């Protein structure tokens, strides 16, 4: 063994000592040789400092997410994962050995033990798992506007409609509620009412919003709005001591990136606003994996990005770790990237000037290494290999190490269709969320009001109108100027996510989730 090899092993051992609870990622590679003694580990108590899994298509990112999820489950940590192609359902079934797996196990000096894991399949359409659902009110106007692809003016009008619903105690549960309220305020008896107290809504704007709602319905996605809405406590379950892996299968809606990326953000927001502060734990309460992460940030406003940054920065104190998965670190805004302390970088390919620029920027995010030229390593890594630096037990970035990753222990691919359907039908969450509840909400309230007015042959009375607003800026000016709240904790009013007057309202005697 050369002096350089010995020095490399000693430095890697010092950087990644197997102390406390940790995930075994693999072994260091030096000059093409896998050195089993140079073990690379990721500490569980540092996983709430968030992370990034990046690399070109076909370099093994999904399998890296799988091995992370498996070992977190083994440690009793629940996991939430976005299953973009539907091929992570194989986590439920023990894997099968083959010559390549055996060869890698031999290089790493670790036996391959096939293992299956407890998973709960979820779906936004309700067709590929238990129905994940949220009320319109829980989404709030800005997230809903992102799904509907509304411009700033249309978003402002939608925010006014939400404000009217708040003021007049009209619960917005599903799309029917929202459509009914828009029609009532733009072309119905509420037209004059909202004009006097909030500002008028043009027929063209309301028509555009309604058409985009209908488009969502035609795509079969109206079921994701309504009751019972998803309870975040169901993401934190354990089965026989193992953390349950919750999979959101979006293979049937993967052509709707704004829809599922926005829903993910709404889940993170609810976790952030509802979980208690816990400080530093020995291991996270939940680890949240966001695949195709660039879709979360694409075409987002500055204020929207600021809110994401705030959540990522502060949610770690709630015991939640967030890992983004994308092709290049440059897909992630710098303000968010700076919060990701654990990096697993698969190979980058350089075919264009933009690729070269992305490589240069990626190299600059890594500590210097005495053993590698980072740019050379990043373009030479093979499938199942990655350049790794994580936070050590003191929160300091570790020695940059090219690593042969350990293979996942579960099936690396989807369950067959028959087994997957059996899994869905046997899932307790499928029973819990399978039947839609239709409580009295805006649709029923407005329909009753209109019927009463028709029966009386009278125009709307003062009692149906909202309380006069305070003098000052018009409500549209207020909403357009401050749609996104930057205050945290008990200072929050309706902001980006509409959490204040969501489902919790009906459990707190009309108060918001913070009791006011």
Residue pairs with C-beta under 8 A, 6 or more apart in sequence:
4 30
4 371
5 30
5 33
5 35
8 28
8 30
8 35
8 38
8 371
9 28
9 35
9 37
9 38
11 371
11 399
12 28
12 35
12 38
12 39
12 40
12 399
12 401
13 37
13 38
13 39
14 399
15 392
15 398
15 399
15 401
16 39
16 40
16 41
16 390
16 392
16 398
16 399
16 401
17 41
17 393
18 24
18 39
18 41
19 43
19 393
20 43
20 44
20 45
20 282
20 393
21 43
21 44
21 45
21 75
21 282
21 283
22 41
22 42
22 43
22 44
23 41
23 42
23 43
23 44
23 47
23 68
23 71
23 72
23 75
24 39
24 40
24 41
24 71
24 110
24 406
25 40
25 41
25 42
25 67
25 344
25 388
25 403
25 405
25 406
26 39
26 40
26 108
26 403
26 404
26 405
26 406
27 34
27 35
27 36
27 37
27 38
27 39
27 40
27 107
27 108
27 109
27 403
27 404
28 34
28 35
28 38
28 39
28 40
28 401
28 402
28 403
28 404
29 35
29 385
29 401
29 402
29 403
29 404
30 38
30 371
30 402
34 107
34 108
34 404
36 107
36 108
36 109
36 110
38 401
40 388
40 401
40 403
42 68
42 342
42 390
43 390
43 391
43 392
43 393
44 72
44 75
44 77
44 282
44 283
44 284
45 280
45 281
45 282
45 283
45 393
46 341
46 342
46 390
46 391
46 392
46 393
46 395
47 72
47 77
47 283
47 284
47 287
47 321
47 342
48 280
48 281
48 284
48 316
48 319
48 320
48 321
49 316
49 321
49 339
49 340
49 341
49 342
49 391
49 395
50 312
50 316
50 321
50 322
50 323
50 324
50 339
50 340
50 341
50 342
51 321
51 322
51 323
51 324
51 340
51 341
51 342
51 343
51 344
51 390
52 323
52 324
52 325
52 326
52 329
52 332
52 337
52 340
52 342
52 343
52 344
52 345
53 61
53 64
53 65
53 68
53 323
53 324
53 325
53 344
53 346
54 61
54 325
54 326
54 327
54 328
54 329
54 331
54 343
54 344
54 345
54 346
54 362
55 61
55 327
55 345
55 346
55 347
55 348
55 381
55 386
56 327
56 346
56 347
56 348
56 349
57 327
58 383
59 346
59 347
59 381
59 383
60 346
60 383
60 384
60 385
60 386
60 405
61 291
61 325
61 346
62 85
62 87
62 88
62 291
62 325
63 384
63 405
63 407
63 408
63 412
64 344
64 346
64 386
64 405
65 81
65 88
65 289
65 291
65 323
65 325
66 88
66 91
66 408
66 410
66 412
67 405
67 406
67 407
67 408
67 409
68 287
68 289
68 323
69 79
69 81
69 91
69 117
69 245
69 287
69 289
70 91
70 115
70 117
70 408
70 409
70 410
72 78
72 79
72 243
72 287
73 79
73 117
73 118
73 242
73 243
73 244
73 245
74 242
75 243
75 283
76 238
76 241
76 242
76 243
76 283
77 243
77 283
77 284
77 285
77 286
77 287
78 235
78 236
78 237
78 238
78 243
78 244
78 245
78 246
78 285
78 286
78 287
79 243
79 244
79 245
79 246
79 286
79 287
79 288
79 289
80 235
80 245
80 246
80 248
80 267
80 286
80 287
80 288
80 289
81 88
81 245
81 246
81 247
81 248
81 289
81 291
82 248
82 250
82 260
82 264
82 289
82 290
82 291
82 292
83 89
83 247
83 248
83 249
83 250
83 251
83 291
84 250
84 251
84 254
84 291
84 292
85 251
85 254
86 128
86 249
86 251
86 414
87 413
87 414
88 247
88 414
89 119
89 121
89 247
89 249
89 414
89 415
89 420
89 423
90 410
90 411
90 412
90 413
90 414
90 415
91 116
91 117
91 119
91 245
91 247
91 410
91 411
92 116
92 117
92 118
92 119
92 410
92 411
92 415
92 419
92 423
93 116
93 410
93 411
93 415
93 419
94 114
94 115
94 116
94 409
94 410
94 411
95 101
95 112
95 114
95 115
95 407
95 408
95 409
95 410
95 411
95 412
96 114
96 411
97 112
97 114
101 112
101 407
102 112
104 384
104 404
104 406
104 407
105 111
105 112
105 407
107 404
108 404
108 406
110 406
112 407
112 409
113 409
114 409
114 410
115 409
115 410
116 410
116 411
117 242
117 245
117 410
118 239
118 240
118 242
118 244
118 245
119 244
119 245
119 246
119 247
119 423
120 129
120 130
120 234
120 237
120 244
120 245
120 246
120 247
120 427
120 429
121 128
121 129
121 130
121 247
121 249
121 420
121 423
121 424
121 427
122 129
122 130
122 131
122 132
122 246
122 247
122 248
122 249
122 429
123 129
123 130
123 131
123 132
123 248
123 249
123 250
123 252
124 132
124 221
124 224
124 248
124 250
124 253
124 259
124 260
124 263
125 220
125 221
125 223
125 224
125 252
125 253
126 223
126 224
126 434
127 252
128 249
128 251
128 252
128 424
129 247
129 248
129 249
129 424
129 427
129 430
130 424
130 427
130 429
130 430
130 432
130 433
130 434
131 223
131 224
131 430
131 433
131 434
132 224
132 230
132 248
132 263
132 433
133 223
133 224
133 225
133 226
133 227
133 228
133 229
133 230
133 433
134 224
134 225
134 229
134 230
134 263
134 266
135 171
135 172
135 173
135 174
135 225
135 226
135 227
135 229
135 502
135 503
136 144
136 172
136 173
136 174
136 175
136 177
136 178
136 225
137 162
137 165
137 171
137 172
137 173
137 498
137 501
137 502
137 503
137 505
138 229
138 266
138 270
138 497
138 498
138 499
138 502
138 503
139 147
139 225
139 262
139 266
139 497
139 498
140 162
140 494
140 495
140 496
140 497
140 498
140 499
140 502
141 155
141 158
141 159
141 161
141 162
141 483
141 498
142 155
142 159
142 304
142 483
142 484
142 496
142 497
142 498
143 262
143 265
143 266
143 496
143 497
143 498
144 158
144 498
145 154
145 155
145 158
146 258
146 262
146 300
146 304
147 216
147 258
147 259
147 262
148 154
148 158
148 209
148 212
148 213
148 216
149 212
149 258
150 158
150 208
150 209
150 212
152 480
153 205
154 205
154 208
154 209
155 483
156 476
156 479
156 480
156 483
157 201
157 205
157 206
157 209
157 476
158 209
159 479
159 480
159 483
160 194
160 198
160 199
160 201
160 475
160 476
160 479
161 178
161 181
161 182
161 185
161 201
162 172
162 494
162 498
163 198
163 475
163 479
163 494
164 170
164 181
164 185
164 190
164 194
164 198
164 466
165 171
165 172
165 181
165 442
166 494
166 501
167 466
167 467
168 466
169 510
170 177
170 181
170 441
170 442
170 445
170 446
171 177
171 439
171 440
171 441
171 442
171 506
172 178
172 181
172 441
172 442
173 225
173 226
173 227
173 438
173 439
173 441
173 442
174 222
174 225
174 226
174 227
174 438
174 441
174 443
175 213
175 216
175 217
175 222
175 225
176 443
177 441
177 442
177 443
178 213
178 442
179 210
179 213
180 442
180 443
180 446
180 447
181 442
181 446
182 201
182 206
182 209
182 210
183 206
183 210
184 190
184 446
184 450
185 191
185 193
185 194
185 201
185 206
186 201
186 202
186 203
186 205
186 206
186 207
187 203
187 206
188 450
189 449
189 450
189 453
189 459
189 460
190 460
191 200
191 201
192 460
193 460
193 464
193 465
193 466
194 200
194 201
196 465
197 465
197 466
197 468
197 469
197 475
198 466
198 469
198 474
198 475
198 476
199 474
199 475
199 476
216 222
216 259
219 253
219 256
221 253
221 256
221 259
223 436
224 259
224 263
226 436
226 437
226 438
227 436
227 437
227 438
227 439
227 503
228 432
228 433
228 437
229 502
229 503
230 267
230 433
232 267
232 270
232 271
232 274
232 275
234 246
234 429
234 432
235 246
235 267
235 271
235 286
236 285
236 286
237 243
237 244
238 244
248 260
248 264
250 260
253 259
253 260
254 260
257 292
257 295
257 298
258 295
260 295
261 290
261 292
261 295
261 296
264 290
264 296
265 296
265 308
265 497
266 497
267 288
268 288
268 311
268 315
268 322
269 311
269 496
269 497
269 499
270 497
270 499
271 286
271 288
271 315
271 318
271 320
272 311
272 314
272 315
272 318
272 320
273 492
273 497
273 499
273 513
274 513
275 285
275 318
275 319
275 320
276 318
277 317
277 318
278 285
278 317
278 318
278 319
279 317
281 319
284 319
284 320
284 321
285 318
285 319
285 320
286 319
286 320
286 321
287 320
287 321
287 322
287 323
288 320
288 321
288 322
288 323
289 323
289 325
290 296
290 322
290 323
290 324
290 325
291 325
292 325
292 326
293 324
293 325
293 326
293 331
293 332
294 326
294 327
294 331
294 332
296 308
297 305
297 308
297 331
297 332
297 333
297 336
300 308
303 483
303 484
303 496
304 484
304 496
305 333
305 335
305 336
306 335
306 484
306 486
307 484
307 486
307 495
307 496
307 497
308 336
309 333
309 335
309 336
309 339
310 486
310 488
312 322
312 336
312 339
313 339
314 488
315 322
323 342
324 332
324 336
324 340
326 332
328 348
328 358
328 362
329 337
329 343
329 345
329 358
329 361
329 362
329 365
330 357
330 358
330 361
330 362
332 340
337 365
341 390
341 391
341 395
341 397
342 389
342 390
342 391
343 365
343 366
343 387
343 388
343 389
343 390
344 386
344 387
344 388
345 362
345 366
345 378
345 386
345 387
345 388
346 381
346 385
346 386
347 378
347 379
347 380
347 381
347 382
347 383
347 385
348 355
348 358
348 359
348 362
348 378
348 379
349 355
349 379
350 356
350 359
350 379
359 375
359 378
359 379
360 375
362 378
363 374
363 375
363 378
366 374
366 387
366 389
366 400
367 389
367 397
367 399
367 400
368 400
369 399
369 400
372 387
372 400
372 402
374 387
374 400
377 387
377 402
378 387
381 387
381 402
384 404
384 405
384 407
385 402
385 403
385 404
385 405
386 402
386 403
386 405
387 400
387 401
387 402
387 403
388 398
388 400
388 401
388 402
388 403
389 397
389 398
389 399
389 400
389 401
390 397
390 398
391 397
391 398
392 398
414 420
415 423
424 430
449 464
453 459
453 460
469 475
472 478
473 481
483 495
483 496
484 495
484 496
485 492
485 493
485 494
485 495
485 496
486 495
487 493
487 495
489 514
490 514
490 516
492 499
492 500
492 514
493 500
494 500
494 501
499 513
500 512
500 513
500 514
501 512
502 513
504 512
504 513
505 511
505 512
505 513
508 515
